[in-house]
Amino acid sequence: MSAKKSKYSIRKIFEDEFERFRQNKSFPLHVLKAVQAILDCRTPVYGGHMYGCPDDHFSLILFNSCKKRNCPTCQSAEIEYWNHVQKKRLLNTGHYQIVFKQPDLFHSVFLSNYKEYANLLFEASRDALKELLPSKMKAGVILQLHTHGNNNEIHPHVHCAITDGGMNEYGKYERFDGSLLSVERVEQIYQKHYLKILSKKLDKGLIIHNSSLEELTERISEKGVSVFVSNRYDSGSWLITYLARNSRGGSIKDNQLLYVKDGVVGYRYQNSEKKTVEAEMKLDTFIQRYLYHIPPDRYNTVRYCGLYATGCVEEYQKMRKQLNQEPYSKPEKGEHIEKELLECPVCKKKLIHQETFERNSIPFQLLKNMKFNASEISSKYWQNPEQRVGLKFHWSEIKRGSPLKAANYCE
């Protein structure tokens, strides 16, 4: 899932433009916190670690990640881990993809009550799936909320990866007839459940365009709801790879950026035909649309139902056995990644951990061995935005007065 690194970044855009952009505008607290985390990621704000050569030739300082799910700087490893875990969890059978879309008339109000409208989508999708499948069948389902379209505009919809069968009433895995997922049938059942849940939310005080349930029902029924249903895939692996890209790291990634100049951002994206398209957008519009898609804190944008739910472990493991799969256990973080061996460039010995330092502090070893005091180090290196990720240095060069250099390592 690695991609070519772009010299442009979301963080650099926010560093250069966000203070200007936010003037005379108000933002939810969770959005401001997310932007600040992006700005502070892998800087002294989050503290870090110091590694060194056993023979004191060389040292390396790495700053900690913010670990926030919307950060495009540090979430690539988390995306790879989620991708790895879900592929390990997949049942060894075919899967379908279904996309449940929100009616267009709700797009303009989605951000005014993100959780309510997102929950409406999730609940209607889940209940529609229950009715679509044969009675008493329990399939494996992964639901993921997307709030953006190709141009990062507001376009809420739920992607569903669903097994081509499930556990029947006799405890056996049984494939269902694919005709059950005809687009016409899916749309009809989904619209019914969407309107049913909408009615409940309106009764609890949700206000939409100051319209009554009758008016909203008429408008939705007039245009209908839109869904997408794929053909059967032999495996769910491709679907997981697709969902993983949107599981973390924001609605657009650094490697999609092409240029930032004269108040315009150039970027690329993959269209519905899986072709790479290049486009550009005014800088302020780009920032605004990026912020649209930051979900509220602790809101789960991925849900697991049926055999993939955490409450169905026993039934799920039973299905794995029937499908000739080993029992599932969650992989440890990092076991799927070949870790880079950090070594001394002088003697080639492996670097050892020397010190952990707290937020906005300076390693004691650095203060002890350099001829700078804390304020000098802070002003010269800690506050320098060009030192992103970390710092590296040869002690022999430091003694001769050479400066520390930026390190191109990740934590």
C-alpha positions in Angstrom: 0.0 0.0 0.0 3.0 2.3 -0.1 2.9 5.1 -2.6 5.4 7.6 -4.0 5.9 10.4 -1.6 4.9 13.9 -2.6 7.0 16.9 -1.8 3.7 18.7 -0.9 1.7 17.9 2.2 -1.5 18.7 4.0 0.5 19.8 7.0 2.5 22.4 5.0 -0.7 23.8 3.6 -2.1 24.2 7.1 1.2 25.7 8.4 1.2 28.3 5.6 -2.5 29.0 5.3 -4.7 27.9 8.2 -4.3 31.0 10.4 -5.2 33.2 7.5 -8.0 30.9 6.5 -9.6 30.7 9.9 -10.0 34.4 10.3 -13.7 35.3 10.9 -14.7 31.7 10.7 -15.9 29.3 13.4 -15.0 25.6 13.6 -16.1 22.8 15.9 -13.6 22.1 18.6 -12.8 18.6 17.3 -11.8 20.1 13.9 -9.4 22.6 15.6 -7.9 19.9 17.7 -7.4 17.7 14.6 -5.6 20.5 12.7 -3.4 21.3 15.7 -2.4 17.6 15.9 -1.5 17.6 12.2 0.7 20.6 12.8 2.4 19.1 15.9 2.8 15.6 14.6 6.4 14.4 14.8 7.7 17.5 16.4 9.0 18.1 20.0 5.5 18.9 21.1 4.9 15.1 21.4 8.3 14.3 22.9 10.3 11.5 21.5 13.3 9.1 21.7 17.0 9.3 21.4 19.0 6.4 19.9 22.8 6.2 19.7 25.7 4.2 18.6 27.2 2.0 21.3 30.6 3.6 20.6 29.3 7.2 20.6 29.9 7.8 16.9 26.4 8.8 16.0 23.0 9.7 17.5 19.4 10.0 16.2 16.4 11.8 17.7 13.0 10.7 16.6 9.9 12.7 17.5 6.7 11.0 18.4 3.6 10.8 16.2 0.3 12.4 17.2 -1.5 9.1 16.4 -4.7 11.0 15.5 -6.8 9.1 12.9 -7.1 12.2 10.6 -3.4 12.9 10.4 -1.9 12.2 6.9 1.6 12.4 8.3 1.6 9.4 10.7 -1.3 7.1 9.8 0.2 5.1 6.9 1.4 2.4 9.3 -2.1 2.3 11.0 -3.7 2.0 7.5 -1.4 -0.9 6.7 -2.1 -2.6 10.0 -5.8 -2.3 9.6 -5.6 -3.7 6.1 -3.5 -6.6 7.4 -5.8 -7.4 10.3 -9.0 -7.3 8.2 -7.5 -9.5 5.5 -6.6 -12.0 8.2 -10.2 -11.9 9.5 -11.9 -12.4 6.2 -13.8 -15.6 5.8 -12.5 -17.6 2.8 -15.5 -17.1 0.6 -16.8 -14.7 -2.0 -17.9 -11.1 -1.1 -20.2 -8.4 -2.5 -19.8 -4.7 -2.2 -22.9 -2.6 -1.6 -22.9 1.2 -1.4 -25.8 2.8 0.4 -26.0 6.5 -0.4 -27.7 9.4 1.5 -30.5 11.2 -0.4 -29.1 14.4 -2.0 -31.4 16.7 0.0 -29.5 15.8 3.2 -26.1 16.8 1.9 -26.4 20.4 2.8 -27.4 19.7 6.4 -25.1 16.7 7.1 -22.4 18.8 8.9 -24.9 20.5 11.2 -25.5 17.2 13.0 -22.8 14.8 11.8 -23.5 12.0 14.3 -27.3 11.9 13.8 -27.1 11.8 10.0 -24.2 9.3 10.0 -26.1 7.1 12.4 -29.2 7.3 10.2 -27.1 6.0 7.3 -25.5 3.2 9.3 -28.8 2.1 10.9 -30.8 2.1 7.6 -27.9 0.1 5.9 -27.8 -2.4 8.6 -31.5 -3.0 8.8 -31.8 -3.2 5.0 -29.1 -6.0 5.0 -31.0 -7.9 7.6 -34.1 -8.0 5.4 -32.3 -8.6 2.2 -30.7 -11.8 3.3 -32.6 -15.1 3.9 -34.4 -15.4 7.2 -32.2 -16.5 10.1 -29.0 -16.3 8.0 -26.1 -14.5 9.7 -23.5 -13.1 7.2 -20.3 -11.3 7.8 -20.6 -7.5 7.2 -18.1 -4.6 7.4 -19.7 -1.1 7.1 -17.5 2.0 6.5 -18.7 5.6 6.4 -17.4 7.8 3.6 -18.4 11.5 3.6 -16.6 12.6 0.4 -16.8 12.3 -3.3 -14.0 12.5 -5.9 -13.7 16.3 -5.5 -13.8 16.1 -1.7 -17.3 17.5 -1.6 -19.9 16.4 0.9 -21.3 13.1 -0.3 -22.1 10.8 2.6 -22.5 7.1 1.9 -21.8 3.7 3.5 -19.6 1.1 1.8 -20.5 -2.5 2.8 -18.4 -5.6 2.3 -20.6 -8.6 2.8 -19.9 -12.3 2.5 -21.7 -14.3 -0.2 -23.5 -16.4 2.4 -23.6 -17.0 6.1 -24.5 -19.3 8.9 -27.9 -20.8 8.5 -30.3 -22.0 11.2 -28.5 -25.3 11.3 -25.1 -23.8 11.9 -23.8 -24.4 8.4 -22.3 -22.0 6.0 -24.7 -21.5 3.1 -24.4 -19.2 0.1 -27.4 -17.1 -0.8 -28.8 -16.5 -4.3 -27.1 -13.4 -5.7 -30.4 -12.3 -7.2 -31.4 -11.2 -3.7 -29.1 -8.3 -4.2 -30.6 -6.9 -7.4 -30.3 -3.1 -7.4 -34.1 -2.6 -7.6 -34.7 -4.8 -4.5 -31.9 -3.3 -2.5 -33.1 0.3 -3.3 -36.7 -0.5 -2.4 -35.8 -2.1 1.0 -33.1 0.5 1.8 -35.6 3.3 1.2 -38.2 1.7 3.4 -35.8 1.4 6.3 -34.3 4.9 5.8 -37.7 6.5 6.0 -38.6 4.4 9.0 -35.5 5.4 11.0 -35.9 9.0 9.7 -39.4 9.1 11.2 -38.0 8.0 14.6 -35.3 10.7 14.6 -37.8 13.4 13.7 -40.0 12.3 16.6 -36.9 12.8 18.8 -36.4 16.3 17.7 -34.2 16.2 14.6 -35.1 19.1 12.3 -34.4 18.9 8.5 -35.1 21.9 6.3 -38.0 22.7 8.7 -39.9 20.0 6.8 -42.4 17.4 8.0 -42.0 13.7 7.6 -44.6 13.8 4.9 -42.7 16.4 2.9 -39.4 14.6 3.3 -40.9 11.3 2.4 -42.5 12.8 -0.7 -39.2 14.3 -1.8 -37.2 11.2 -1.2 -39.8 9.0 -2.9 -39.9 11.3 -5.9 -36.2 10.9 -6.6 -35.6 7.6 -4.9 -32.5 6.5 -3.1 -29.3 5.4 -4.9 -27.3 2.3 -4.2 -24.5 0.4 -5.9 -24.3 -3.4 -5.9 -21.2 -5.2 -7.3 -20.9 -8.5 -8.9 -19.6 -11.3 -6.6 -15.9 -11.1 -5.9 -14.1 -14.5 -5.3 -12.6 -12.9 -2.2 -13.0 -9.8 0.0 -9.3 -8.9 -0.3 -9.7 -6.2 -2.9 -12.6 -4.6 -0.9 -10.5 -4.5 2.2 -7.6 -2.8 0.4 -10.1 -0.2 -0.9 -11.6 0.4 2.6 -8.2 0.5 4.2 -7.2 3.6 2.2 -10.2 5.5 3.8 -9.9 4.1 7.3 -7.4 6.7 8.5 -5.3 9.6 7.4 -7.9 12.1 6.2 -10.0 12.3 3.0 -7.1 13.1 0.8 -3.5 11.9 1.2 -0.2 13.7 0.7 0.7 11.5 -2.2 -2.3 12.8 -4.1 -1.0 16.4 -4.1 0.6 17.6 -7.3 1.3 21.3 -6.6 0.4 24.3 -4.5 0.9 27.6 -6.2 -0.9 30.9 -6.8 -3.8 30.0 -4.5 -4.5 26.8 -6.3 -4.0 23.1 -5.3 -3.4 20.5 -7.9 -4.2 16.9 -7.0 -5.1 13.5 -8.5 -7.8 11.0 -7.6 -9.2 7.8 -9.0 -12.6 8.1 -10.6 -15.4 5.5 -10.7 -13.8 3.9 -13.7 -10.6 3.4 -11.7 -8.8 5.9 -14.0 -6.4 8.5 -12.5 -7.7 12.0 -13.0 -5.8 15.2 -12.4 -7.7 18.3 -11.1 -7.2 21.6 -9.3 -9.1 23.6 -6.8 -8.9 27.0 -5.2 -6.8 26.7 -2.0 -9.4 28.0 0.4 -12.0 25.6 -1.1 -9.5 22.7 -0.7 -8.9 23.5 3.0 -12.6 23.9 3.6 -13.5 20.6 2.0 -10.7 18.8 3.8 -12.1 20.0 7.2 -15.6 18.9 6.3 -14.6 15.2 6.6 -13.0 15.2 10.0 -15.4 13.2 12.1 -16.2 14.0 15.7 -13.9 12.6 18.4 -14.4 8.9 19.2 -17.0 8.5 16.5 -16.7 5.0 14.9 -16.7 5.3 11.1 -16.3 1.5 10.7 -18.9 -1.0 12.1 -18.8 -4.8 12.1 -22.0 -6.8 12.0 -23.1 -10.5 11.9 -20.2 -13.0 11.8 -17.6 -10.1 11.8 -19.1 -8.6 14.9 -17.1 -8.9 18.2 -20.0 -10.6 19.8 -20.1 -13.5 17.4 -16.6 -14.9 18.0 -17.8 -18.5 18.6 -20.0 -18.6 15.5 -17.3 -16.9 13.4 -14.6 -19.4 14.4 -17.0 -22.2 13.6 -17.5 -20.8 10.1 -13.7 -20.5 9.6 -13.4 -24.2 10.5 -16.0 -25.1 7.9 -14.3 -23.0 5.3 -10.9 -24.8 6.0 -9.3 -21.8 7.8 -7.2 -21.8 10.9 -8.7 -20.2 14.0 -8.3 -16.4 13.9 -6.1 -14.5 16.3 -5.4 -10.8 16.0 -1.9 -10.1 14.6 0.5 -8.1 16.7 1.2 -4.6 15.5 4.3 -4.5 13.4 4.6 -8.2 12.7 3.5 -7.6 9.1 6.2 -4.9 8.5 9.9 -5.5 8.0 11.3 -3.0 10.5 14.1 -0.9 9.3 17.4 -1.7 11.0 18.7 1.6 12.3 22.5 1.4 12.3 25.5 3.7 12.9 26.7 5.0 9.5 30.3 4.9 10.9 30.7 1.5 12.5 27.5 -0.2 11.2 26.5 -1.3 14.7 22.8 -1.3 15.6 21.7 1.9 17.4 20.5 1.4 21.0 17.8 3.3 22.8 19.4 5.9 25.0 16.6 8.1 26.3 12.9 8.9 26.2 12.0 12.6 26.5 8.7 14.1 27.4 6.6 16.6 25.5 8.4 19.9 24.7 11.5 18.7 26.5 15.1 18.2 25.4 17.1 14.9 25.8 19.5 15.1 28.7 22.2 13.4 26.6 21.9 16.2 24.1 22.2 18.9 26.7 25.1 17.1 28.3 27.2 16.6 25.2 26.5 19.8 23.1 27.9 23.2 23.8 24.5 24.8 23.7 22.1 25.5 26.5 18.5 24.5 26.5 17.2 27.9 25.1 19.8 27.8 22.2 18.8 24.2 21.3 15.2 25.1 21.5 15.4 28.2 19.2 17.9 26.6 16.8 16.4 23.2 16.4 13.2 22.5 18.4 11.3 25.5 16.9 12.6 24.9 13.3 9.8 23.5 11.1 12.4 22.1 8.7 13.5 19.5 11.2 10.3 17.5 10.8 10.4 13.9 11.9 13.7 14.0 13.8 17.4 15.0 13.9 20.6 13.1 13.3 24.2 14.0 14.1 27.8 12.7 14.2 29.4 13.6 17.5 32.8 14.2 15.9 31.1 16.8 13.7 29.3 18.4 16.6 32.5 18.9 18.4 33.8 20.8 15.4 30.6 23.0 15.5 28.6 21.4 12.7 24.8 21.7 13.0 22.3 18.9 13.6 20.7 17.6 10.4 17.1 16.6 9.7 16.5 12.8 9.8 14.3 11.1 7.2 13.2 8.4 9.5 9.8 7.5 10.9 9.0 6.5 14.4 
